[in-house]
Amino acid sequence: DTAVSQTPKYLVTQMGNDKSIKCEQNLGHDTMYWYKQDSKKFLKIMFSYNNKELIINETVPNRFSPKSPDKAHLNLHINSLELGDSAVYFCASSQDLRNYGYTFGSGTRLTVV
Amino acid sequence: TQLLEQSPQFLSIQEGENLTVYCNSSSVFSSLQWYRQEPGEGPVLLVTVVTGGEVKKLKRLTFQFGDARKDSSLHITAAQPGDTGLYLCAGDVTGQGGKLIFGQGTELSVKP
């Protein structure tokens, strides 16, 4: 009965590979997000979607492509992985764009070697 | 560029002590949210404050939103080892698609 679930939890891959992270929420929320947390624990938004529509693309390299097949799912595909992409990626959701608080997933630790 | 300055970055105290964490910005936020994150987990929402001057209490935690909605504080009374974790403040910028601006975080360690 996890509210926001993302898979995988850990991802270790070589430079140049392509990988995907999946996220699903069962809260009935309209808005979903991807955030990146760096090694200093700083969280920065990457994308937000509202009812499957892209709302925010925060100057993220176009190697990162989000996809929202329905409002309960938001996946993140990353092409040609680079060392600098190593971080923890969090999926989150909020009831709607008014945002009275997020529910976060437990994160995906991506390590590019 | 909107920034949220959070201080202190690290705090190590003894059980029973009180502490305050601050978040300051030059930007006005429609709401200010506080989260707590434990290792290997995602941040968990503690509180959302939306009205300037608002004070909310959650057991031993007291949250305050500044009158001008640019700053906030978190005060913990009689800290316990179970309060240990990373505390994050985050500001919701009106009209920016639900985007949150996060502070740098405060790593709190409460020793028994």
Backbone of each chain as ProteinMPNN parsed JSONL, in Angstrom:
{"seq_chain_A": "DTAVSQTPKYLVTQMGNDKSIKCEQNLGHDTMYWYKQDSKKFLKIMFSYNNKELIINETVPNRFSPKSPDKAHLNLHINSLELGDSAVYFCASSQDLRNYGYTFGSGTRLTVV", "coords_chain_A": {"N_chain_A": [[0.825, -1.207, 0.0], [2.068, 1.148, -0.614], [2.478, 4.663, -1.037], [3.822, 6.404, -2.922], [5.707, 4.887, -5.201], [8.857, 3.971, -6.416], [11.029, 2.533, -8.803], [14.164, 1.244, -10.074], [15.525, 0.794, -6.688], [18.244, 0.998, -6.428], [20.735, 1.706, -8.859], [23.303, 0.856, -10.841], [25.494, 1.651, -13.344], [27.222, 1.794, -16.517], [29.031, 4.509, -18.023], [27.533, 6.119, -20.793], [25.504, 4.335, -21.179], [21.913, 3.674, -21.446], [19.176, 4.271, -19.3], [16.202, 3.625, -17.312], [13.904, 4.954, -14.907], [11.176, 4.13, -12.908], [8.005, 5.391, -11.758], [5.208, 5.371, -9.631], [2.085, 6.443, -8.331], [-0.451, 5.972, -5.883], [-2.278, 7.687, -4.834], [-4.155, 9.215, -6.024], [-3.427, 11.706, -6.851], [-2.991, 14.726, -8.818], [-0.642, 15.862, -9.753], [2.734, 15.291, -10.541], [6.279, 14.832, -9.932], [9.809, 15.049, -10.724], [12.748, 15.068, -8.878], [16.17, 15.899, -8.279], [18.665, 14.87, -6.06], [21.661, 15.99, -4.868], [25.107, 15.197, -3.944], [25.478, 16.725, -1.706], [23.08, 16.738, -0.517], [21.253, 18.49, -1.56], [18.19, 19.363, -2.97], [16.745, 19.553, -6.176], [14.404, 20.659, -8.537], [13.439, 18.829, -11.453], [11.472, 18.095, -13.381], [7.926, 18.695, -13.763], [4.656, 17.335, -13.921], [1.246, 17.669, -14.749], [-1.715, 16.042, -14.607], [-0.847, 14.386, -16.765], [0.308, 16.242, -18.421], [3.15, 18.096, -19.394], [4.531, 20.451, -17.257], [6.684, 21.789, -16.021], [9.983, 22.067, -17.139], [13.0, 22.036, -16.088], [15.443, 23.339, -17.282], [16.883, 20.987, -17.896], [19.264, 18.688, -19.237], [18.651, 17.44, -22.567], [19.025, 14.74, -22.659], [17.616, 13.618, -20.69], [14.471, 12.313, -20.457], [11.235, 12.629, -19.574], [8.23, 10.711, -19.096], [4.732, 10.458, -19.053], [2.392, 8.241, -18.907], [-0.146, 8.075, -17.807], [-1.999, 9.8, -15.213], [-1.147, 8.681, -12.89], [1.361, 7.701, -13.185], [4.798, 8.401, -13.708], [7.568, 8.324, -15.513], [11.146, 8.201, -15.926], [13.51, 8.547, -18.35], [16.871, 8.111, -19.182], [19.335, 8.959, -21.4], [22.551, 8.05, -22.737], [24.306, 8.066, -20.377], [26.178, 10.011, -18.03], [29.065, 10.619, -15.901], [28.464, 12.703, -14.151], [25.777, 12.453, -13.759], [25.31, 10.883, -11.636], [23.548, 10.506, -8.691], [20.842, 10.895, -6.293], [17.62, 10.217, -7.279], [14.428, 11.485, -6.947], [11.016, 10.774, -7.031], [7.917, 12.46, -6.754], [4.658, 13.44, -5.553], [1.82, 15.659, -5.644], [-1.369, 16.885, -4.514], [-2.525, 18.679, -6.328], [-1.711, 21.46, -8.503], [-1.671, 23.483, -6.663], [-0.275, 22.662, -4.492], [0.067, 21.798, -1.486], [1.802, 20.261, -0.21], [4.216, 17.697, -0.69], [4.248, 14.171, -1.448], [6.821, 12.003, -1.234], [8.649, 9.504, -3.094], [10.845, 6.729, -2.236], [13.25, 7.064, -3.422], [15.83, 6.708, -5.964], [18.986, 5.552, -6.173], [21.369, 6.444, -8.302], [24.281, 5.379, -9.797], [26.903, 6.135, -11.818], [29.455, 4.646, -13.56]], "CA_chain_A": [[0.0, 0.0, 0.0], [2.979, 2.285, -0.69], [1.816, 5.779, -1.682], [4.605, 6.718, -4.113], [6.735, 3.853, -5.301], [9.74, 4.113, -7.565], [11.946, 1.416, -9.004], [14.691, 0.473, -8.946], [16.06, 1.53, -5.55], [19.65, 1.241, -6.755], [21.044, 1.517, -10.271], [24.721, 1.057, -11.128], [25.6, 1.454, -14.775], [28.409, 2.39, -17.12], [28.881, 5.711, -18.857], [27.085, 5.898, -22.157], [24.294, 3.494, -21.206], [20.594, 4.287, -21.295], [18.443, 3.623, -18.219], [14.906, 4.202, -16.953], [13.398, 4.844, -13.541], [9.713, 4.169, -12.972], [7.337, 5.922, -10.576], [3.746, 5.22, -9.603], [1.441, 6.883, -7.08], [-1.825, 5.478, -5.729], [-2.949, 8.66, -3.984], [-5.133, 9.979, -6.802], [-2.918, 13.065, -7.056], [-2.948, 15.185, -10.206], [0.652, 16.422, -10.126], [3.902, 14.462, -10.201], [7.535, 15.556, -10.085], [11.112, 14.431, -10.543], [13.757, 15.901, -8.248], [17.513, 15.32, -8.169], [19.363, 15.231, -4.827], [23.098, 15.81, -5.093], [25.89, 14.597, -2.849], [25.345, 17.586, -0.52], [21.68, 16.573, -0.088], [20.431, 19.573, -2.089], [17.131, 18.89, -3.867], [16.421, 20.504, -7.227], [13.374, 20.122, -9.422], [13.788, 18.561, -12.849], [10.242, 18.131, -14.184], [6.634, 18.443, -13.146], [3.557, 16.988, -14.815], [-0.088, 17.772, -14.172], [-2.642, 15.268, -15.457], [-0.07, 13.886, -17.918], [0.83, 17.34, -19.23], [4.395, 18.668, -18.887], [4.367, 21.819, -16.764], [8.005, 22.361, -15.772], [11.207, 21.416, -17.583], [13.898, 22.995, -15.45], [16.744, 23.361, -17.984], [17.543, 19.688, -17.763], [19.744, 18.23, -20.553], [17.618, 16.654, -23.253], [19.256, 13.308, -22.467], [16.601, 13.193, -19.722], [13.14, 12.444, -21.06], [10.157, 12.087, -18.75], [7.02, 10.253, -19.824], [3.615, 10.219, -18.143], [1.335, 7.567, -19.663], [-1.396, 8.469, -17.161], [-1.649, 10.715, -14.128], [-0.595, 7.925, -11.769], [2.705, 7.227, -13.525], [5.756, 9.328, -14.309], [8.83, 7.614, -15.675], [12.274, 9.038, -16.339], [14.483, 7.822, -19.161], [18.109, 8.877, -19.322], [20.21, 8.463, -22.472], [23.984, 8.394, -22.74], [24.601, 8.466, -19.007], [27.478, 10.62, -17.738], [29.454, 10.5, -14.488], [27.784, 13.752, -13.386], [24.367, 12.105, -13.516], [25.236, 10.131, -10.383], [22.783, 11.266, -7.699], [19.611, 10.21, -5.916], [16.489, 10.801, -7.993], [13.184, 11.287, -6.214], [9.707, 11.046, -7.597], [7.008, 12.983, -5.736], [3.358, 13.857, -6.068], [1.001, 16.542, -4.816], [-2.773, 16.744, -4.9], [-2.662, 19.432, -7.575], [-0.673, 22.486, -8.666], [-1.648, 24.402, -5.522], [0.858, 22.145, -3.731], [0.114, 21.958, -0.036], [2.794, 19.328, 0.313], [4.531, 16.561, -1.541], [4.582, 12.842, -0.95], [7.989, 11.538, -1.978], [9.067, 8.112, -3.114], [12.017, 6.469, -1.402], [14.46, 7.451, -4.142], [16.651, 5.784, -6.752], [20.39, 5.98, -6.15], [22.01, 6.14, -9.58], [25.742, 5.495, -9.808], [27.457, 5.935, -13.156], [30.89, 4.335, -13.403]], "C_chain_A": [[0.861, 1.261, 0.0], [2.344, 3.403, -1.492], [2.502, 6.189, -2.986], [5.73, 5.7, -4.169], [7.552, 4.067, -6.559], [10.703, 2.95, -7.61], [12.885, 1.734, -10.149], [15.15, 1.374, -7.808], [17.516, 1.912, -5.81], [19.873, 0.919, -8.231], [22.519, 1.844, -10.461], [24.92, 0.727, -12.593], [26.838, 2.155, -15.312], [28.054, 3.64, -17.902], [28.423, 5.32, -20.246], [25.837, 5.044, -22.264], [23.037, 4.334, -21.111], [19.847, 3.525, -20.2], [17.135, 4.347, -17.949], [14.612, 3.985, -15.48], [11.878, 5.005, -13.626], [9.14, 4.705, -11.666], [5.833, 5.789, -10.722], [3.212, 5.751, -8.285], [-0.013, 6.411, -7.071], [-2.653, 6.403, -4.854], [-4.053, 9.425, -4.71], [-4.713, 11.417, -7.036], [-2.863, 13.412, -8.545], [-1.536, 15.506, -10.683], [1.784, 15.536, -9.644], [5.165, 15.193, -10.612], [8.716, 14.586, -10.1], [12.049, 15.481, -9.956], [15.074, 15.138, -8.231], [18.128, 15.808, -6.862], [20.845, 14.944, -4.996], [23.801, 15.298, -3.839], [25.848, 15.441, -1.576], [23.913, 17.625, -0.001], [20.773, 17.699, -0.592], [19.454, 19.02, -3.123], [16.78, 19.964, -4.883], [15.416, 19.882, -8.178], [13.933, 19.891, -10.825], [12.547, 18.783, -13.721], [9.022, 18.112, -13.272], [5.604, 18.204, -14.234], [2.245, 17.149, -14.064], [-1.073, 17.088, -15.103], [-2.015, 14.919, -16.805], [0.549, 14.991, -18.771], [2.096, 17.919, -18.589], [4.175, 20.132, -18.5], [5.719, 22.498, -16.611], [9.067, 21.461, -16.381], [12.312, 22.372, -17.175], [15.302, 22.918, -16.039], [17.559, 22.099, -17.738], [18.041, 19.277, -19.145], [18.724, 17.342, -21.235], [17.943, 15.168, -23.31], [18.24, 12.724, -21.468], [15.228, 13.387, -20.362], [12.108, 11.801, -20.145], [8.996, 11.648, -19.644], [5.943, 9.958, -18.798], [2.483, 9.585, -18.929], [-0.064, 7.833, -19.105], [-1.036, 9.227, -15.904], [-1.074, 9.992, -12.914], [0.847, 7.486, -11.997], [3.538, 8.341, -14.137], [7.104, 8.634, -14.327], [9.899, 8.578, -16.173], [13.264, 8.175, -17.097], [15.705, 8.712, -19.349], [18.985, 8.212, -20.378], [21.654, 8.852, -22.212], [24.453, 8.898, -21.386], [26.029, 8.968, -18.846], [27.76, 10.489, -16.242], [28.681, 11.496, -13.616], [26.306, 13.483, -13.127], [24.202, 11.317, -12.227], [24.609, 11.001, -9.293], [21.659, 10.36, -7.217], [18.447, 10.948, -6.577], [15.209, 10.446, -7.239], [11.985, 11.643, -7.08], [8.832, 11.567, -6.45], [5.674, 13.309, -6.385], [2.725, 14.845, -5.107], [-0.418, 16.508, -5.364], [-3.051, 17.456, -6.225], [-1.605, 20.53, -7.585], [-0.64, 23.473, -7.501], [-0.61, 23.953, -4.49], [0.86, 22.503, -2.255], [1.043, 20.94, 0.612], [2.968, 18.161, -0.624], [4.52, 15.263, -0.735], [5.699, 12.324, -1.841], [8.049, 10.023, -2.021], [10.339, 7.955, -2.3], [13.335, 6.672, -2.147], [15.102, 6.317, -4.928], [18.068, 6.324, -6.742], [21.046, 5.505, -7.43], [23.511, 6.386, -9.473], [26.236, 5.177, -11.21], [28.96, 5.756, -13.029], [31.592, 4.327, -14.775]], "O_chain_A": [[0.465, 2.3, 0.528], [1.73, 3.142, -2.526], [1.853, 6.31, -4.025], [6.595, 5.66, -3.293], [7.006, 4.313, -7.635], [11.137, 2.446, -6.574], [12.491, 2.408, -11.101], [15.16, 2.596, -7.955], [17.959, 3.005, -5.457], [19.281, -0.011, -8.777], [22.934, 2.986, -10.263], [24.555, -0.361, -13.04], [27.427, 3.003, -14.642], [26.93, 3.804, -18.377], [28.868, 4.317, -20.804], [25.182, 5.019, -23.306], [23.067, 5.512, -20.756], [19.874, 2.295, -20.163], [16.968, 5.515, -18.301], [15.009, 2.983, -14.884], [11.366, 5.887, -14.315], [9.716, 4.502, -10.597], [5.262, 6.054, -11.779], [3.817, 5.535, -7.235], [-0.706, 6.442, -8.088], [-3.61, 5.972, -4.21], [-4.796, 10.188, -4.093], [-5.542, 12.259, -7.38], [-2.713, 12.544, -9.405], [-1.256, 15.435, -11.879], [1.8, 15.087, -8.498], [5.152, 16.046, -11.5], [8.646, 13.475, -9.574], [12.142, 16.608, -10.443], [15.1, 13.909, -8.178], [18.122, 17.006, -6.577], [21.244, 13.805, -5.237], [23.172, 15.008, -2.821], [26.145, 14.942, -0.49], [23.575, 18.446, 0.852], [19.65, 17.85, -0.111], [19.848, 18.297, -4.038], [16.546, 21.121, -4.533], [15.554, 18.726, -8.578], [14.776, 20.644, -11.313], [12.576, 19.56, -14.675], [9.069, 17.587, -12.159], [5.667, 18.786, -15.318], [2.146, 16.808, -12.885], [-1.247, 17.501, -16.249], [-2.615, 15.146, -17.856], [1.245, 14.701, -19.744], [2.117, 18.2, -17.391], [3.7, 20.939, -19.299], [5.89, 23.646, -17.02], [9.062, 20.248, -16.173], [12.539, 23.391, -17.827], [16.239, 22.482, -15.37], [18.747, 22.146, -17.419], [17.338, 19.482, -20.134], [18.014, 16.581, -20.578], [17.214, 14.406, -23.945], [18.032, 11.513, -21.409], [14.871, 14.496, -20.759], [12.101, 10.584, -19.961], [8.811, 12.131, -20.761], [6.196, 9.291, -17.795], [1.692, 10.292, -19.554], [-1.046, 7.818, -19.846], [0.142, 9.293, -15.554], [-0.563, 10.639, -12.001], [1.483, 6.955, -11.087], [3.061, 9.117, -14.966], [7.706, 8.389, -13.281], [9.603, 9.62, -16.758], [13.792, 7.198, -16.566], [15.588, 9.904, -19.636], [19.332, 7.037, -20.257], [21.937, 9.851, -21.552], [24.939, 10.023, -21.266], [26.964, 8.431, -19.44], [26.857, 10.283, -15.431], [28.294, 11.18, -12.491], [25.663, 14.203, -12.364], [23.079, 11.103, -11.77], [25.089, 12.1, -9.011], [21.528, 9.219, -7.658], [18.316, 12.164, -6.441], [14.942, 9.283, -6.936], [11.957, 12.67, -7.759], [8.999, 11.152, -5.303], [5.573, 13.438, -7.605], [3.043, 14.872, -3.918], [-0.645, 16.15, -6.52], [-3.712, 16.92, -7.115], [-0.698, 20.522, -6.753], [0.324, 24.227, -7.365], [-0.12, 24.766, -3.705], [1.576, 23.409, -1.829], [1.059, 20.784, 1.833], [2.024, 17.695, -1.262], [4.748, 15.253, 0.475], [5.539, 12.221, -3.058], [7.568, 9.341, -1.116], [10.852, 8.925, -1.741], [14.41, 6.479, -1.579], [14.942, 5.139, -4.609], [18.327, 7.421, -7.238], [21.255, 4.307, -7.623], [23.947, 7.475, -9.102], [26.012, 4.081, -11.725], [29.653, 6.603, -12.465], [32.797, 4.086, -14.851]]}, "seq_chain_B": "TQLLEQSPQFLSIQEGENLTVYCNSSSVFSSLQWYRQEPGEGPVLLVTVVTGGEVKKLKRLTFQFGDARKDSSLHITAAQPGDTGLYLCAGDVTGQGGKLIFGQGTELSVKP", "coords_chain_B": {"N_chain_B": [[16.99, 34.388, -9.645], [15.535, 32.227, -7.348], [16.272, 31.774, -3.939], [16.678, 29.849, -0.963], [17.865, 30.261, 2.077], [19.146, 28.18, 4.448], [19.789, 27.596, 7.874], [21.242, 26.373, 10.966], [23.725, 24.5, 9.052], [24.679, 22.137, 10.091], [24.017, 20.497, 13.167], [24.71, 19.495, 16.357], [23.591, 18.175, 19.256], [22.811, 17.654, 22.777], [20.565, 15.297, 24.215], [17.464, 16.603, 25.306], [18.035, 19.277, 25.031], [17.116, 22.454, 23.525], [16.414, 23.674, 20.189], [16.739, 25.727, 17.23], [15.958, 26.068, 13.835], [16.543, 27.905, 10.895], [15.058, 29.455, 8.025], [15.563, 31.527, 5.328], [14.703, 34.013, 2.898], [14.744, 36.216, 0.045], [12.599, 36.158, -1.471], [9.019, 35.979, -1.882], [6.832, 33.509, -0.704], [4.109, 31.311, -1.491], [3.509, 29.27, 0.171], [5.198, 27.608, 2.876], [7.076, 24.803, 3.42], [8.003, 22.123, 5.594], [10.197, 19.416, 5.813], [11.293, 16.14, 6.811], [14.033, 14.038, 6.492], [15.226, 10.768, 6.433], [18.123, 8.588, 6.387], [18.489, 6.96, 3.251], [15.852, 7.176, 2.583], [12.929, 8.916, 1.277], [12.136, 12.471, 1.623], [9.864, 13.391, 4.237], [6.811, 14.969, 4.692], [6.375, 17.391, 7.185], [4.99, 19.706, 7.949], [2.888, 22.302, 6.58], [2.894, 25.731, 6.115], [0.903, 28.548, 5.476], [-0.076, 31.129, 5.844], [0.982, 34.435, 6.47], [2.775, 35.016, 9.435], [1.759, 32.827, 10.676], [1.628, 30.208, 13.101], [2.415, 26.905, 13.795], [1.999, 23.922, 15.672], [3.485, 20.805, 16.354], [3.457, 18.421, 18.384], [6.439, 18.439, 20.025], [7.513, 20.178, 18.229], [7.656, 23.375, 16.795], [6.509, 25.492, 14.334], [7.021, 28.388, 12.406], [5.823, 30.935, 10.259], [7.062, 33.707, 8.586], [5.891, 37.121, 8.82], [5.939, 38.461, 6.376], [6.009, 36.404, 4.642], [8.461, 35.418, 3.776], [10.27, 34.029, 5.232], [11.001, 31.417, 7.61], [10.815, 29.405, 10.601], [11.887, 26.589, 12.536], [11.361, 25.2, 15.588], [12.552, 23.062, 18.04], [11.683, 21.571, 21.0], [13.184, 20.255, 23.881], [14.869, 18.147, 22.664], [15.08, 14.833, 21.298], [16.796, 11.66, 20.817], [15.455, 10.388, 18.71], [14.743, 12.463, 17.08], [16.769, 12.916, 15.386], [18.052, 13.569, 12.15], [17.713, 14.738, 8.708], [16.635, 17.939, 8.163], [14.536, 19.774, 6.108], [13.661, 22.806, 4.605], [11.214, 24.205, 2.419], [10.109, 26.259, -0.174], [7.116, 27.225, -1.736], [6.617, 28.491, -4.86], [4.48, 30.818, -6.113], [2.385, 30.119, -8.855], [4.184, 28.608, -10.306], [3.877, 25.999, -11.182], [3.7, 24.177, -9.047], [6.238, 23.928, -8.167], [8.895, 23.479, -5.834], [11.244, 25.323, -3.971], [14.101, 24.344, -2.425], [15.762, 24.549, 0.757], [19.201, 24.236, 1.911], [19.287, 22.301, 3.799], [19.377, 20.942, 7.161], [21.428, 19.066, 9.102], [20.653, 17.251, 11.768], [21.812, 16.018, 14.83], [21.08, 14.247, 17.643], [22.31, 13.492, 20.69], [22.238, 10.837, 23.075]], "CA_chain_B": [[16.995, 33.018, -9.097], [15.043, 32.213, -5.969], [17.087, 30.981, -3.03], [16.204, 29.706, 0.402], [19.058, 30.029, 2.886], [18.787, 27.449, 5.657], [20.884, 27.529, 8.83], [22.601, 25.996, 10.578], [23.806, 23.344, 8.168], [24.878, 20.983, 10.975], [23.709, 20.778, 14.562], [24.883, 18.325, 17.199], [23.196, 18.595, 20.592], [22.493, 16.598, 23.736], [19.146, 15.045, 24.501], [16.892, 17.542, 26.27], [18.285, 20.671, 24.633], [16.228, 23.072, 22.54], [17.131, 24.164, 19.02], [15.949, 26.414, 16.216], [16.482, 26.065, 12.473], [16.001, 29.068, 10.202], [15.061, 29.522, 6.563], [15.373, 32.912, 4.931], [14.749, 34.279, 1.467], [14.282, 37.534, -0.379], [11.393, 35.913, -2.274], [7.775, 35.685, -1.175], [6.316, 32.184, -1.037], [2.692, 31.101, -1.185], [3.529, 28.422, 1.361], [6.525, 27.137, 3.272], [6.899, 23.433, 3.896], [9.13, 21.514, 6.287], [10.298, 17.978, 5.621], [12.362, 15.435, 7.516], [14.511, 12.937, 5.675], [16.131, 9.807, 7.088], [19.015, 7.97, 5.395], [17.933, 5.939, 2.369], [14.417, 7.391, 2.395], [12.549, 10.218, 0.755], [11.663, 13.416, 2.63], [8.483, 13.232, 4.702], [6.244, 16.269, 5.038], [6.022, 17.622, 8.59], [3.975, 20.762, 8.077], [2.808, 23.363, 5.573], [2.356, 26.988, 6.627], [0.478, 29.312, 4.298], [-0.467, 32.5, 6.176], [2.026, 35.21, 7.13], [2.628, 35.068, 10.885], [1.17, 31.581, 11.168], [2.41, 29.324, 13.965], [1.822, 25.567, 13.924], [2.722, 23.045, 16.606], [3.378, 19.373, 16.134], [4.08, 17.887, 19.602], [7.541, 19.291, 20.512], [8.005, 20.995, 17.12], [6.884, 24.588, 16.534], [6.851, 26.066, 13.036], [6.517, 29.746, 12.26], [5.973, 31.556, 8.949], [7.245, 35.133, 8.784], [4.764, 37.986, 8.433], [6.062, 38.795, 4.956], [6.039, 35.11, 3.921], [9.781, 35.21, 3.153], [11.141, 33.277, 6.106], [10.328, 30.475, 8.494], [11.684, 28.765, 11.583], [11.457, 25.347, 13.173], [11.91, 25.11, 16.938], [12.32, 21.776, 18.697], [11.841, 21.637, 22.456], [13.611, 19.008, 24.543], [15.17, 17.219, 21.579], [15.299, 13.431, 21.629], [17.565, 10.978, 19.763], [14.58, 10.08, 17.588], [14.612, 13.652, 16.223], [17.932, 12.942, 14.495], [17.73, 13.447, 10.736], [17.94, 15.912, 7.862], [15.451, 18.779, 8.1], [14.549, 20.575, 4.89], [12.563, 23.731, 4.363], [10.96, 24.325, 0.989], [9.145, 27.306, -0.481], [6.291, 27.041, -2.934], [6.565, 29.746, -5.591], [3.16, 30.945, -6.737], [2.284, 30.119, -10.307], [5.295, 27.909, -10.958], [3.609, 24.588, -11.432], [3.908, 23.325, -7.886], [7.682, 23.82, -7.913], [9.428, 23.839, -4.529], [12.643, 25.716, -3.814], [14.535, 23.751, -1.166], [16.952, 24.999, 1.444], [20.327, 23.291, 1.833], [19.109, 21.246, 4.787], [20.061, 20.962, 8.462], [21.671, 17.721, 9.635], [20.543, 17.297, 13.231], [22.195, 14.819, 15.568], [20.763, 14.38, 19.058], [23.009, 12.416, 21.393], [21.592, 10.488, 24.359]], "C_chain_B": [[16.544, 33.064, -7.645], [15.914, 31.293, -5.132], [16.429, 30.941, -1.668], [17.426, 29.326, 1.236], [18.634, 29.373, 4.2], [19.996, 27.374, 6.575], [20.38, 27.023, 10.178], [22.588, 24.781, 9.658], [23.952, 22.057, 8.981], [24.6, 21.404, 12.409], [23.828, 19.478, 15.34], [24.626, 18.74, 18.637], [22.945, 17.384, 21.481], [20.977, 16.484, 23.884], [18.655, 16.041, 25.546], [17.091, 18.999, 25.916], [17.225, 21.148, 23.643], [17.053, 23.543, 21.348], [16.167, 24.865, 18.078], [16.693, 26.364, 14.89], [15.774, 27.186, 11.711], [16.069, 28.891, 8.687], [14.722, 30.943, 6.157], [15.498, 33.082, 3.434], [14.382, 35.731, 1.208], [12.994, 37.404, -1.199], [10.196, 35.657, -1.369], [7.257, 34.335, -1.647], [4.835, 32.084, -0.692], [2.537, 30.128, -0.012], [4.974, 28.037, 1.651], [6.306, 25.766, 3.897], [8.174, 22.957, 4.577], [9.041, 20.002, 6.122], [11.405, 17.43, 6.513], [12.738, 14.22, 6.681], [15.466, 12.066, 6.482], [16.953, 9.114, 6.007], [18.319, 6.893, 4.568], [16.44, 6.084, 2.095], [14.157, 8.749, 1.75], [12.122, 11.152, 1.879], [10.19, 13.163, 2.967], [7.982, 14.589, 5.177], [5.887, 16.329, 6.528], [4.866, 18.608, 8.69], [4.019, 21.667, 6.859], [2.213, 24.59, 6.248], [2.067, 27.894, 5.436], [0.188, 30.785, 4.589], [0.681, 33.204, 6.88], [1.762, 35.304, 8.625], [2.088, 33.783, 11.497], [2.153, 30.797, 12.036], [1.68, 27.985, 14.046], [2.674, 24.743, 14.868], [2.418, 21.596, 16.286], [4.147, 18.732, 17.289], [5.177, 18.841, 20.07], [8.108, 20.206, 19.42], [7.066, 22.187, 16.913], [7.408, 25.228, 15.259], [6.233, 27.46, 12.949], [6.793, 30.24, 10.843], [6.069, 33.057, 9.183], [6.068, 35.941, 8.256], [4.755, 38.283, 6.942], [6.124, 37.567, 4.059], [7.354, 34.922, 3.162], [10.675, 34.329, 4.005], [10.322, 32.396, 7.03], [11.329, 29.919, 9.496], [11.022, 27.504, 12.102], [12.143, 25.284, 14.531], [11.551, 23.752, 17.52], [12.63, 21.932, 20.182], [12.228, 20.258, 22.979], [13.885, 17.905, 23.522], [15.467, 15.81, 22.1], [16.098, 12.765, 20.51], [16.734, 10.635, 18.531], [14.33, 11.255, 16.661], [15.762, 13.749, 15.221], [17.501, 12.749, 13.045], [18.059, 14.722, 9.988], [16.618, 16.671, 7.757], [15.583, 19.725, 6.915], [13.377, 21.541, 4.892], [12.418, 23.891, 2.853], [9.869, 25.356, 0.763], [8.419, 27.031, -1.785], [6.141, 28.401, -3.608], [5.264, 29.807, -6.375], [3.262, 30.917, -8.252], [3.41, 29.417, -11.02], [5.097, 26.405, -10.927], [3.899, 23.67, -10.28], [5.36, 23.183, -7.486], [8.027, 24.25, -6.494], [10.89, 24.239, -4.663], [13.078, 25.198, -2.445], [15.713, 24.522, -0.568], [18.004, 23.903, 1.401], [20.218, 22.166, 2.857], [19.89, 21.475, 6.062], [20.172, 19.525, 8.944], [21.682, 17.81, 11.15], [20.932, 15.957, 13.827], [21.92, 15.082, 17.042], [21.355, 13.189, 19.792], [22.331, 12.135, 22.732], [22.442, 10.923, 25.535]], "O_chain_B": [[17.076, 33.815, -6.828], [16.254, 30.185, -5.547], [15.722, 31.866, -1.269], [17.953, 28.22, 1.12], [17.859, 29.943, 4.968], [21.109, 27.117, 6.116], [19.21, 27.219, 10.507], [21.563, 24.116, 9.506], [23.416, 21.014, 8.607], [24.908, 22.525, 12.812], [23.154, 18.493, 15.042], [25.356, 19.566, 19.184], [22.876, 16.248, 21.011], [20.232, 17.447, 23.701], [19.332, 16.296, 26.542], [16.394, 19.867, 26.44], [16.533, 20.348, 23.012], [18.253, 23.784, 21.478], [14.958, 24.639, 18.111], [17.901, 26.59, 14.831], [14.569, 27.391, 11.859], [16.988, 28.276, 8.147], [13.712, 31.497, 6.59], [16.284, 32.399, 2.777], [13.781, 36.391, 2.055], [12.38, 38.403, -1.573], [10.339, 35.182, -0.242], [7.244, 34.051, -2.844], [4.365, 32.691, 0.27], [1.54, 30.172, 0.708], [5.848, 28.129, 0.789], [5.466, 25.592, 4.78], [9.28, 23.335, 4.19], [7.979, 19.397, 6.266], [12.322, 18.147, 6.913], [11.875, 13.471, 6.222], [16.391, 12.562, 7.125], [16.539, 9.055, 4.85], [17.643, 6.02, 5.114], [15.834, 5.225, 1.455], [15.037, 9.607, 1.686], [11.781, 10.693, 2.97], [9.391, 12.778, 2.114], [8.643, 15.27, 5.962], [5.203, 15.454, 7.059], [3.896, 18.382, 9.412], [5.046, 21.786, 6.191], [1.159, 24.509, 6.878], [2.869, 27.998, 4.509], [0.205, 31.606, 3.671], [1.292, 32.639, 7.787], [0.652, 35.634, 9.04], [1.976, 33.677, 12.719], [3.347, 30.732, 11.744], [0.483, 27.935, 14.33], [3.9, 24.844, 14.874], [1.285, 21.212, 15.994], [5.355, 18.523, 17.187], [4.868, 19.961, 20.478], [9.076, 20.928, 19.66], [5.846, 22.03, 16.863], [8.606, 25.476, 15.124], [5.092, 27.683, 13.355], [7.866, 29.994, 10.292], [5.246, 33.623, 9.902], [5.344, 35.501, 7.363], [3.695, 38.348, 6.319], [6.277, 37.69, 2.844], [7.382, 34.355, 2.069], [11.741, 33.917, 3.547], [9.121, 32.597, 7.211], [12.538, 29.957, 9.268], [9.799, 27.362, 12.11], [13.371, 25.312, 14.611], [10.39, 23.342, 17.498], [13.716, 22.373, 20.559], [11.671, 19.238, 22.571], [13.222, 16.868, 23.516], [16.023, 15.628, 23.183], [16.086, 13.244, 19.376], [17.264, 10.597, 17.421], [13.772, 11.083, 15.577], [15.724, 14.576, 14.31], [16.688, 11.875, 12.743], [18.611, 15.666, 10.553], [15.609, 16.12, 7.318], [16.605, 20.388, 6.741], [12.238, 21.15, 5.148], [13.384, 23.731, 2.106], [8.831, 25.332, 1.426], [9.02, 26.658, -2.792], [5.612, 29.344, -3.019], [4.989, 28.941, -7.206], [4.099, 31.59, -8.853], [3.586, 29.603, -12.224], [6.03, 25.642, -10.677], [4.295, 22.521, -10.476], [5.69, 22.416, -6.581], [7.519, 25.259, -6.003], [11.668, 23.593, -5.364], [12.497, 25.566, -1.425], [16.546, 25.073, -1.288], [17.752, 22.795, 0.928], [20.966, 21.191, 2.795], [20.936, 22.123, 6.053], [19.168, 18.849, 9.168], [22.602, 18.372, 11.744], [20.458, 14.904, 13.4], [22.46, 16.024, 17.623], [20.974, 12.041, 19.564], [21.905, 13.053, 23.433], [22.058, 10.712, 26.685]]}, "name": "protein", "num_of_chains": 2, "seq": "DTAVSQTPKYLVTQMGNDKSIKCEQNLGHDTMYWYKQDSKKFLKIMFSYNNKELIINETVPNRFSPKSPDKAHLNLHINSLELGDSAVYFCASSQDLRNYGYTFGSGTRLTVVTQLLEQSPQFLSIQEGENLTVYCNSSSVFSSLQWYRQEPGEGPVLLVTVVTGGEVKKLKRLTFQFGDARKDSSLHITAAQPGDTGLYLCAGDVTGQGGKLIFGQGTELSVKP"}
